[in-house]
Amino acid sequence: MVSEPLEAPLSGLRVDLTPVGAAGEVAAWLLVGLGVSVDVASRRSAPSAVSPTPSPTTGSPHILWTRTESIPQPLPPAGRNRTDSRLTLSGARLRRSPIALSDAGLPEGTLVYATGVALAAGAIAGLLSGATVTVDEVAVAVEMRLPDVLAASYATSNPMRPARPRRAPGGGFYHADLGAPGASEDFERLMGTLPGDVAAREVASQAQLWRLAVCDYRARKRPPEPARIPVRFDATPVAEPGKAAPAPGPTRPGGRLDFMVVDLTSMWAGPLATRLLGDLGATVTKVEPAFRPDGTRAVAGGGIYPGGVQALPGRDSAMWNALNRWKLHEDLDLREPAAVDRFVSLVRRADVVIDSFSPRVLANLDLPGRVGPDTFWVSMPAFGPGGQRDWVAYGTGVHAQSGLGDTWPVPGNDNAAEGFYEPAVSYPDPLGGLTGALAVLAGLAARRIGRRATRAEVSLDEAIQPLCSVVDGVTSTGRRDCPGRSDGISTSRCRSDEEGRKLLDVASKLGLTATWEVAGRALRHPAGPLRL
């Protein structure tokens, strides 16, 4: 995807960071990786130190942008007082949780790291809007555990929990997502063609040739790889070399962002990224062909519904309604020339396109080539560069491949399948969604200051890679920040119901839920972790 890497798209920008604990350090690490100069305010120690005391939830933003001479055009746009050396209303504030948030059933440190990603995204949204963006720890945790929270709101059980590892006849374990029509039957036929002693890795490799979302469980790398920034940018030249790429549209009154997104994503990660952008004010048009609706619609059942009963197929699914609010819809079959023409027309009015296809699908459709190089295009495949590049997978399959399902040497996991364990929730999806929103906002900010960012990629495996980099609480970057200990799955998934109910109750008391009318019932839905 990357023909000419753009290593520091936001170089020349500066930000002041007040101590906000580990989540703030994660945000700082991400911003530095994007090229931002981070100054640690109100702290005498080195930037890599972690403040043991949480900062207050009121007062100045915890991340505050500072104007420098290297910014070609002042941010925010015209109308602000530009005489100050500081953009006093631009930044992000972290709102602390009134309760201790649990990583139960997730790799330890997941919620802290996710909050840091949201804080970095909020900071860039504040830069673009000239406003203060509030990032709420509880709201981030709600997004990470969305199926369980929605099940609690809908008074039903959660059928979306990841399946346990399957044992292969020849050794090893694998995860299989076979919810697509005909996938289970295809997998049974495939297994009938394989030898009786086939190992898990070969099961996954052969299943991928059939385009089945099957991934083998792998052990963690020891020592772990250094933490890497999970967003990669491409600096392919725009139509007129030397001319800055088009900037996103002006802000709306009240600091709301005003830009257009064409959404080619489905399921959880991509739709969450685009919904977060919609929460900030973006106009999002979701392209969804009728012949292949988004899987979270759960047209054939299997979703989360009010009272546990599907009444309006395709319209009363909890996950669909939570992830696709604010969006416009276009029924376009991009295999058809007329639909492609309509799509190109739509993109020409947009600021960004975002997809969640595997690279092979995107190459076959050649959509980026048809819309031209001026469009900022963000891709969210399952895997980045490497041997699994063209594999299809959802979050739990990415979890299996990452090694984070390797529970050794954690004691007490007597339910684990010989050292491997599934998570309570498919956390790579929401973490990928938060990172995808960060990539879009960073790319738009880069274009605003004259950088020619035309492509970006956030794969699910790269979105969770920093969680794999921890040794005894210290990442291999040398910073005690991102994301905390990661000794495996912290507790069994049986606590997920409890966590969902607790988070729903706390979010409701904090005003972080809104009432939605779904299938004739008033139900509480998450309000979103990024608020202008």
ZIRA-V466940 format. One record per pair of residues at least 12 apart in sequence whose ideal C-beta (glycine too) atoms are under 8 Angstrom apart, sorted by the first residue. I is the first residue (numbers start at 1). GAP is how many residues later the second one is. If there is no record, write none. Layout:
i=(I,I)
gap=(GAP,GAP)
//
This chain:
i=(1,1,1,1,1,1,2,2,2,2,2,3,3,4,4,4,5,5,5,5,6,6,6,6,6,6,6,7,7,8,8,9,9,9,9,9,9,9,9,9,10,10,10,10,10,10,10,10,10,10,11,11,11,12,12,12,12,12,13,13,13,13,13,13,13,13,13,13,14,14,14,14,14,14,14,14,15,15,15,15,15,15,15,15,15,15,15,16,16,16,16,16,16,16,16,16,17,17,17,17,17,17,17,17,18,18,18,18,18,18,18,18,18,19,19,19,19,19,19,20,20,20,20,20,20,21,21,21,21,22,22,22,22,22,22,22,22,23,23,23,23,23,23,24,24,24,24,24,24,24,25,25,25,25,25,25,25,26,26,26,26,26,26,26,26,26,26,27,27,27,27,27,27,27,28,28,28,29,29,29,29,29,29,29,30,30,30,30,30,31,31,31,33,33,34,34,34,39,41,48,48,48,48,49,50,50,54,55,57,57,57,57,60,61,61,61,61,61,61,62,62,62,62,62,63,63,63,63,63,63,63,64,64,64,64,64,65,65,65,65,65,65,65,66,66,66,67,67,67,67,71,72,72,72,73,73,75,75,75,75,75,75,75,75,76,76,76,76,76,76,76,77,77,77,80,87,87,89,89,89,89,90,90,90,90,90,90,91,91,91,91,91,92,92,92,92,92,92,92,92,92,93,93,93,93,94,94,94,94,94,95,95,95,95,95,96,97,97,97,97,97,98,98,98,99,99,99,101,101,101,102,102,102,103,104,104,104,104,104,104,104,105,105,105,105,105,105,105,105,105,105,105,106,106,106,106,106,106,106,107,107,107,107,107,107,107,107,108,108,108,108,108,108,109,109,109,109,109,109,110,110,110,110,110,111,111,111,111,112,112,113,113,113,113,113,113,114,114,114,114,114,114,114,115,115,115,116,116,116,117,117,117,117,118,118,118,118,118,119,120,121,121,121,121,121,121,122,122,122,124,124,124,124,125,125,125,125,125,127,128,128,128,128,128,128,128,129,129,129,129,129,129,129,130,130,131,131,131,131,132,133,133,133,133,134,134,135,135,136,136,136,136,138,138,138,138,138,139,139,139,139,139,139,140,140,141,142,142,142,142,142,142,143,143,143,143,143,143,143,144,144,144,144,145,145,145,145,145,145,146,146,146,146,146,146,147,147,147,147,147,147,147,148,148,148,148,148,148,148,149,149,149,149,149,150,150,150,150,150,150,151,151,151,151,152,152,152,152,152,153,153,153,153,153,153,154,154,154,154,154,154,154,155,155,155,156,156,156,156,156,157,158,158,158,158,159,159,159,160,160,160,160,160,161,161,161,161,162,162,162,162,162,162,162,162,162,162,163,163,163,163,164,164,165,165,165,165,165,165,165,167,167,168,168,168,168,168,168,169,169,169,170,170,170,170,170,170,170,171,171,172,172,172,172,172,173,173,173,173,173,173,173,174,174,174,174,174,174,174,174,175,175,175,175,175,175,175,175,175,176,176,176,176,177,177,177,177,177,177,178,178,179,179,180,180,181,183,183,186,186,187,187,187,187,190,190,190,190,191,194,200,200,201,203,204,208,208,208,211,212,213,213,213,213,214,215,215,215,215,215,215,215,216,216,217,217,217,217,217,218,218,218,218,218,219,219,219,219,220,220,220,220,220,221,221,223,223,224,224,224,224,224,225,225,225,225,226,226,226,226,227,227,227,227,227,227,227,228,228,228,230,230,230,230,230,230,230,231,231,231,231,231,231,231,232,232,232,232,232,233,233,233,233,233,233,234,234,234,234,234,235,235,235,235,236,236,236,236,237,237,238,238,238,238,239,239,239,244,244,244,244,245,245,245,245,245,245,245,245,246,246,246,247,247,247,248,248,248,248,248,249,251,252,254,255,256,256,256,257,257,257,257,257,258,258,258,259,259,259,259,259,259,260,260,260,260,260,260,260,260,261,261,261,261,261,261,261,261,261,261,261,261,261,262,262,262,262,262,262,262,262,262,263,263,263,263,263,263,264,264,264,264,264,264,264,265,265,265,265,265,266,266,266,266,266,267,267,267,267,267,267,268,268,268,268,268,268,268,268,268,269,269,269,269,269,269,269,269,269,269,269,270,270,270,270,270,270,270,271,271,271,271,271,271,272,272,272,272,272,272,272,273,273,273,273,273,273,273,273,273,274,274,274,274,275,275,275,275,275,275,275,276,276,276,276,276,276,277,277,277,278,278,278,279,279,279,279,280,280,281,283,284,284,284,285,285,285,285,285,285,286,286,286,286,286,287,287,287,287,287,288,288,288,288,289,289,289,289,289,290,290,291,293,294,294,296,296,296,296,296,297,297,297,297,297,298,298,298,298,298,299,299,300,303,303,303,303,304,304,304,305,305,305,306,306,306,306,306,307,311,311,312,315,316,316,318,318,321,321,321,322,322,325,330,330,330,334,334,335,340,340,343,343,344,344,347,347,348,350,351,351,352,352,352,352,352,352,352,353,353,353,353,353,353,354,354,354,354,354,354,355,355,355,355,355,356,356,356,357,357,358,358,358,358,358,359,359,359,359,360,362,368,373,374,375,376,376,376,376,376,376,376,376,377,377,377,378,378,378,378,378,378,378,378,379,379,379,379,380,380,380,380,380,380,381,381,381,382,382,382,382,382,382,383,383,383,383,383,384,384,384,384,388,388,393,394,394,395,395,395,395,395,395,396,396,396,396,398,398,398,398,399,399,399,399,399,399,400,401,402,402,402,402,402,402,403,404,404,404,404,404,404,404,405,405,405,405,405,405,406,406,406,407,407,407,407,407,408,409,410,410,410,413,413,413,415,416,421,421,421,422,422,423,423,424,424,424,424,425,427,428,428,428,428,429,431,431,431,432,432,432,432,432,434,435,435,436,436,437,438,439,439,439,440,442,443,466,466,467,467,468,469,470,470,470,470,472,473,504,507,507,507,508,511,512,512,513,513,513,514)
gap=(231,233,358,378,454,456,230,231,232,453,455,231,233,230,231,232,227,228,229,230,227,228,229,440,445,446,447,28,226,26,27,25,26,224,433,434,436,437,442,444,21,24,25,26,114,432,435,436,439,441,24,25,59,23,56,58,59,437,22,23,24,52,55,57,58,114,432,436,22,23,24,25,51,52,53,54,16,21,22,23,24,48,49,50,51,76,108,22,23,24,25,47,48,49,50,70,21,22,23,24,30,45,46,47,22,23,24,25,37,42,44,45,46,21,23,24,32,34,36,31,34,35,42,74,99,29,30,33,34,28,90,94,458,459,460,461,462,71,89,92,93,96,114,27,31,38,39,70,92,95,23,25,91,454,455,456,457,86,87,89,90,91,93,94,455,456,457,36,65,89,90,92,93,96,12,19,453,87,198,200,448,450,452,453,86,87,90,199,408,32,89,92,196,198,195,197,408,27,23,430,431,432,433,431,430,431,42,39,36,37,38,39,31,29,30,31,32,65,71,29,30,31,32,57,28,29,30,56,59,60,63,22,23,24,26,27,21,22,25,26,58,61,62,19,20,21,15,18,19,20,378,172,377,378,375,376,12,15,52,53,55,370,373,374,14,51,52,53,54,55,175,53,173,174,50,40,43,41,42,43,166,36,37,39,40,41,42,32,35,36,41,42,27,30,31,33,34,40,41,42,43,39,40,41,42,21,25,40,41,43,39,40,41,42,43,41,39,40,41,44,409,40,408,412,39,403,407,36,37,40,388,393,397,387,320,386,387,391,392,394,395,318,319,320,384,385,386,387,388,390,391,394,38,317,318,319,321,383,384,297,316,320,360,379,381,382,383,376,377,378,379,380,382,358,361,374,375,376,377,34,317,321,357,373,26,29,30,33,371,372,318,353,354,369,370,371,26,27,29,30,316,317,320,20,22,25,365,366,367,314,317,318,321,17,22,316,411,412,16,318,155,313,316,317,320,409,12,13,408,314,317,318,321,132,155,316,405,407,318,120,123,129,313,316,317,320,122,126,127,128,151,152,403,121,125,120,123,124,401,400,147,397,398,399,396,397,394,395,374,376,393,395,365,368,369,372,374,368,373,387,388,389,390,294,389,362,361,362,365,370,384,387,129,287,290,291,383,385,386,281,283,286,287,279,280,351,354,355,358,122,173,176,279,284,380,13,14,157,171,172,278,353,276,277,348,349,351,352,355,351,354,355,358,377,154,168,169,172,350,375,153,167,346,349,345,348,349,351,352,165,351,360,370,371,372,150,151,152,153,154,164,369,151,152,153,148,149,150,151,152,151,146,338,339,342,143,144,145,142,143,144,159,266,263,264,332,335,13,233,234,237,260,261,262,263,264,331,12,13,233,259,253,258,52,235,240,252,255,256,257,33,250,30,31,32,34,35,48,27,28,29,25,26,27,28,29,30,32,28,29,27,28,29,44,45,27,43,44,227,244,245,247,26,29,30,40,41,42,43,226,39,40,41,42,221,222,224,225,247,31,36,37,38,36,37,216,217,219,220,34,35,116,123,33,115,119,29,30,24,26,20,23,25,27,16,17,20,22,12,12,16,17,15,13,12,182,183,184,181,180,179,180,181,184,183,173,176,178,182,183,185,186,184,185,183,184,188,189,203,182,183,184,185,188,184,187,189,200,182,183,184,186,248,182,247,248,253,244,245,246,247,252,240,243,244,251,243,249,250,251,238,239,242,248,249,250,255,234,237,238,205,228,232,233,234,235,236,204,207,208,211,225,226,227,152,224,225,226,230,209,210,213,220,222,223,219,220,221,222,223,216,217,218,219,137,216,218,219,136,215,135,136,214,216,133,134,135,203,206,207,208,129,131,202,205,206,207,208,209,105,128,201,197,200,201,103,104,196,199,200,102,30,29,278,277,24,25,276,20,23,24,25,275,23,24,25,18,23,24,92,93,185,22,23,24,25,89,90,91,92,13,16,17,21,22,23,24,89,90,91,92,93,179,23,25,81,84,85,88,90,91,92,21,22,23,24,64,91,23,89,90,91,92,93,103,21,89,90,91,115,22,28,29,30,90,27,28,29,89,127,162,28,51,55,126,127,158,161,162,165,87,111,126,159,160,161,163,164,167,191,194,84,85,86,110,162,163,166,15,23,25,52,53,162,51,157,158,161,162,164,165,81,107,159,160,161,162,163,164,167,12,53,80,163,47,48,49,50,51,52,253,157,158,161,252,253,254,160,163,164,47,48,49,47,249,251,252,250,252,251,45,42,43,44,42,43,44,45,61,65,38,41,42,43,44,43,45,47,56,59,41,42,43,44,42,43,44,45,50,41,43,42,21,26,30,21,23,24,27,28,16,17,18,20,23,12,16,19,21,22,14,15,13,14,15,16,17,13,14,15,12,13,214,212,213,214,215,217,214,208,209,207,204,202,203,200,205,195,197,204,203,204,200,12,13,16,31,33,30,27,30,24,28,26,27,24,28,23,25,25,93,23,24,25,26,88,91,92,14,18,22,23,24,25,23,24,25,26,82,86,12,22,23,24,25,23,24,25,22,24,23,24,32,33,34,20,22,30,31,30,17,87,81,80,79,64,67,68,71,77,78,79,80,77,78,79,58,61,62,65,77,78,79,80,76,77,78,79,52,56,77,78,79,80,76,78,79,12,15,16,77,78,79,15,18,76,77,78,73,75,77,78,13,73,67,32,35,31,32,33,34,37,65,26,27,30,32,30,62,63,66,23,24,27,28,29,65,20,60,26,59,62,63,65,66,65,19,60,63,64,82,84,85,15,16,17,18,83,84,13,14,82,12,13,14,81,82,80,78,77,78,79,75,76,79,77,73,67,68,71,67,71,66,70,69,71,72,75,71,37,32,33,35,36,31,29,32,33,26,27,28,31,32,95,23,28,22,27,93,20,17,18,19,16,14,13,16,17,16,19,18,13,13,14,15,16,13,12,20,17,19,20,16,16,14,15,12,13,14,13)
//
